Amino acid sequence: MINGGDTVAELDRFRLDGRVALIPGGGGAIGSAIGSALAGVGAKVVVVDRTPDRADEAAARACALGGICKGVTADVTREEDAERIVKETLDAYGRLDIVVNAVGGGAGKVLFDAEVYPRDAWDWIYELNVRSTLVATQPAVRAMIAGGNGGRVVNISSVRALLGINAGYSAYVAAKGAISSLTRQWATEWAKHGITVNAISPTFVDTPQVAMLLDDPAFKAGVVNRIPLRRVAGTEDLTGAVLFFCSDAAAFVTGQILGIDGGLTATQ
Ligand SMILES: NC(=O)c1ccc[n+]([C@@H]2O[C@H](COP(=O)([O-])OP(=O)(O)OC[C@H]3O[C@@H](n4cnc5c(N)ncnc54)[C@H](O)[C@@H]3O)[C@@H](O)[C@H]2O)c1
């Protein structure tokens, strides 16, 4: 009990019963962990992925213990697909409360010196990270505004939005900088509709996207030695922050970029 005998249990403010969440990229390593976490606190979850099996498998995992989930195949860099997933969500569950943008990455695949960074690699990273977030969010937020119940948008930035790295990351640092800036911009524009917009900003997360880098013991030691908590993140390190941003407990929190980096940015 809180507030001197208030009948509202504090933990109830973290539950999402009756809320509907859309997760573009929900078939990926981080997105699927977020989908399971949202389902675990009562949300109905629509897992969207470009890869059909990933969407369906992650939806099944999310609802393994009960709950309601749905896998949908879509490419959220295509506006017609983004419109369709919102329509399918509204048709299935009647409302849309939360969008968590979990499409992105690609950093380690296109590393080039800044002075010769190729346009095609630059455009690919922007498509994957910025366009996907923009195109998926716009129709979702239009539905939230029309629904009149407010809403939650959570983006995934990276410590790379804040920290340069002498290793060919020009496009990725710029793209994640854009995600952090859009998070603050959207927060200011959509507050009048009761929609909050926040982002998490992780350091390396132990996922297939970065497995090849972290499999190199010297590289991993270099990473871990810079992190005060002396390890990389697991996906479970990210989910609590996302749940918080999606919850009623975070009703007055918007435009924030939460570092989940074991203290890395605190050292800079
Ligand atoms: N893994 C890390 O170390 C790390 C660190 C910091 C930030 N991040 C960020 O976290 C986010 C998720 O990363 P991840 O490691 O889970 O990646 P992932 O590749 O495992 O997941 C991304 C998912 O998005 C899907 N996808 C790609 N393009 C799509 C599109 N156009 N439409 C629909 N689905 C699409 C992919 O099929 C994949 O399932 C990214 O934004 C990434 O930059 C990751």
Ligand as a Chemical Component Dictionary entry (heavy atoms), coordinates in Angstrom:
data_LIG
# 
_chem_comp.id                   LIG 
_chem_comp.type                 NON-POLYMER 
_chem_comp.pdbx_formal_charge   0 
_chem_comp.three_letter_code    LIG 
# 
loop_
_chem_comp_atom.comp_id 
_chem_comp_atom.atom_id 
_chem_comp_atom.alt_atom_id 
_chem_comp_atom.type_symbol 
_chem_comp_atom.charge 
_chem_comp_atom.model_Cartn_x 
_chem_comp_atom.model_Cartn_y 
_chem_comp_atom.model_Cartn_z 
_chem_comp_atom.pdbx_ordinal 
LIG N1  N1  N 0  22.802 -5.786 -29.835 1  
LIG C1  C1  C 0  23.465 -4.741 -29.287 2  
LIG O1  O1  O 0  24.580 -4.857 -28.774 3  
LIG C2  C2  C 0  22.826 -3.369 -29.288 4  
LIG C3  C3  C 0  23.412 -2.339 -28.535 5  
LIG C4  C4  C 0  22.811 -1.083 -28.553 6  
LIG C5  C5  C 0  21.661 -0.864 -29.285 7  
LIG N2  N2  N 1  21.122 -1.901 -30.001 8  
LIG C6  C6  C 0  19.938 -1.638 -30.788 9  
LIG O2  O2  O 0  18.876 -2.491 -30.396 10 
LIG C7  C7  C 0  18.000 -2.695 -31.499 11 
LIG C8  C8  C 0  17.725 -4.186 -31.675 12 
LIG O3  O3  O 0  18.959 -4.857 -31.861 13 
LIG P1  P1  P 0  19.060 -6.456 -31.855 14 
LIG O4  O4  O 0  20.426 -6.805 -31.403 15 
LIG O5  O5  O -1 17.882 -7.057 -31.155 16 
LIG O6  O6  O 0  18.951 -6.740 -33.430 17 
LIG P2  P2  P 0  18.294 -8.010 -34.197 18 
LIG O7  O7  O 0  18.899 -7.998 -35.563 19 
LIG O8  O8  O 0  18.431 -9.239 -33.374 20 
LIG O9  O9  O 0  16.765 -7.612 -34.277 21 
LIG C9  C9  C 0  16.252 -6.727 -35.228 22 
LIG C10 C10 C 0  15.031 -7.386 -35.838 23 
LIG O10 O10 O 0  14.440 -6.447 -36.729 24 
LIG C11 C11 C 0  14.011 -7.142 -37.886 25 
LIG N3  N3  N 0  13.977 -6.160 -38.978 26 
LIG C12 C12 C 0  15.007 -5.593 -39.633 27 
LIG N4  N4  N 0  14.556 -4.731 -40.547 28 
LIG C13 C13 C 0  13.206 -4.751 -40.460 29 
LIG C14 C14 C 0  12.183 -4.067 -41.135 30 
LIG N5  N5  N 0  12.455 -3.173 -42.107 31 
LIG N6  N6  N 0  10.900 -4.326 -40.798 32 
LIG C15 C15 C 0  10.597 -5.222 -39.831 33 
LIG N7  N7  N 0  11.524 -5.911 -39.156 34 
LIG C16 C16 C 0  12.817 -5.673 -39.455 35 
LIG C17 C17 C 0  15.035 -8.238 -38.107 36 
LIG O11 O11 O 0  14.499 -9.305 -38.889 37 
LIG C18 C18 C 0  15.355 -8.642 -36.666 38 
LIG O12 O12 O 0  14.535 -9.722 -36.237 39 
LIG C19 C19 C 0  18.690 -2.010 -32.697 40 
LIG O13 O13 O 0  18.155 -0.721 -32.850 41 
LIG C20 C20 C 0  20.126 -1.902 -32.266 42 
LIG O14 O14 O 0  20.829 -0.836 -32.901 43 
LIG C21 C21 C 0  21.673 -3.143 -30.020 44 
# 
loop_
_chem_comp_bond.comp_id 
_chem_comp_bond.atom_id_1 
_chem_comp_bond.atom_id_2 
_chem_comp_bond.value_order 
_chem_comp_bond.pdbx_ordinal 
LIG N1  C1  SING 1  
LIG C1  O1  DOUB 2  
LIG C1  C2  SING 3  
LIG C2  C3  SING 4  
LIG C2  C21 DOUB 5  
LIG C3  C4  DOUB 6  
LIG C4  C5  SING 7  
LIG C5  N2  DOUB 8  
LIG N2  C6  SING 9  
LIG N2  C21 SING 10 
LIG C6  O2  SING 11 
LIG C6  C20 SING 12 
LIG O2  C7  SING 13 
LIG C7  C8  SING 14 
LIG C7  C19 SING 15 
LIG C8  O3  SING 16 
LIG O3  P1  SING 17 
LIG P1  O4  DOUB 18 
LIG P1  O5  SING 19 
LIG P1  O6  SING 20 
LIG O6  P2  SING 21 
LIG P2  O7  DOUB 22 
LIG P2  O8  SING 23 
LIG P2  O9  SING 24 
LIG O9  C9  SING 25 
LIG C9  C10 SING 26 
LIG C10 O10 SING 27 
LIG C10 C18 SING 28 
LIG O10 C11 SING 29 
LIG C11 N3  SING 30 
LIG C11 C17 SING 31 
LIG N3  C12 SING 32 
LIG N3  C16 SING 33 
LIG C12 N4  DOUB 34 
LIG N4  C13 SING 35 
LIG C13 C14 SING 36 
LIG C13 C16 DOUB 37 
LIG C14 N5  SING 38 
LIG C14 N6  DOUB 39 
LIG N6  C15 SING 40 
LIG C15 N7  DOUB 41 
LIG N7  C16 SING 42 
LIG C17 O11 SING 43 
LIG C17 C18 SING 44 
LIG C18 O12 SING 45 
LIG C19 O13 SING 46 
LIG C19 C20 SING 47 
LIG C20 O14 SING 48 
# 
